[in-house]
């Protein structure tokens, strides 16, 4: 097996052709999510039976060829804890994976422990060890060292062997269809969550009045626009708990808004004028235009 770092679009196109011909590929990503609106890809790792390769998205650029492969119904894509990879596929091309197998979910059907880390699954299924020394790597910093690349490629190098062992066991015990159904449910849940409005994901929504819910909806929409425009995590714009508290307090001035604990932080204070304007807009809504309270789950 060869191991490569792919940094040119032509090399990436050749890899994608190889993946299509193989019909099956192990896939993983390394990304950084602490300081941007959406996680930023730092590396993509692939393994077939004949090639192991890391792809540098910072130099390759357009990765849509791969995402189209992930979303087709011809190539089996095998991941470990693939929630992030599913979201990348949805966000970047607007389509979910069609043939995805998650070794973490599958291992849950072979034992009582779930979720297991990748290293634990490698140890349990193959009785081998993997290196865990690069977990704090900044995957956007260049150049990447050979140790970092070796660590990243280990995340896919064992996946196909694990898949073969798991599927053989699951078929024998008539649990493969159960595992596959759970994998599809994970994809469906992520797709539904991604399509739902931001306010629905907040804790405490069901306790709000209709007027408070209207304020929350407008504040959450404003926060999302602001985060996307500034390319910052939504929590850096305004924390979830503060959205709820502002919806309940209904401040009409900046000074009233400052009465909410933690609103005096500099990153929040500079946006308080906008926050008060959004709240005022929601307060002016006629009663017959207020949103209907969601049903309790």
KAJOTA-V771856 format. One record per helix or strand of 2 or more residues. SS is the DSSP state (alpha for helix, beta for strand). FROM is the first residue (numbers start at 1). LEN is the number of residues. If there is no record, write none. Layout:
((SS/FROM/LEN) (SS/FROM/LEN))
This chain:
((beta/2/5) (alpha/9/14) (beta/24/9) (beta/40/8) (beta/51/5) (alpha/57/4) (alpha/64/7) (beta/76/4) (alpha/83/11) (beta/100/3) (alpha/103/6) (alpha/118/9) (alpha/146/12) (alpha/159/14) (alpha/176/20) (alpha/198/4) (alpha/205/3) (alpha/210/21) (alpha/234/4) (alpha/240/10) (alpha/254/4) (alpha/266/4) (alpha/272/12) (alpha/287/3))
